[in-house]
């Protein structure tokens, strides 16, 4: 009920049953009724996915902090790349 999907298929089915019961109870104001067929359709969509678009917020933050120096002409691109790569490697190293 918080816009997320589980990775495990059995867990998805269990969570989906809970969600179907919740949404069909009408406590959220929805008028649409959900069923096991709805869950099966969702599973089919998931199984047909071939890739996932994902963003690493810590690495994005590094790029947001380092790139302005290049665009403002304060550093050349190679320097910015070296600094960004070093910082990213530290973040990845800390994660193990």
Secondary structure, DSSP 8 states (H G I E B T S, - for coil): --S---SSHHHHHHHHHHHHHHHHTTTT-------HHHHHHHHHHHHT--------HHHHHHHHHHHHHHHTTSS-HHHHHHHHHHHHHHHHHHH-
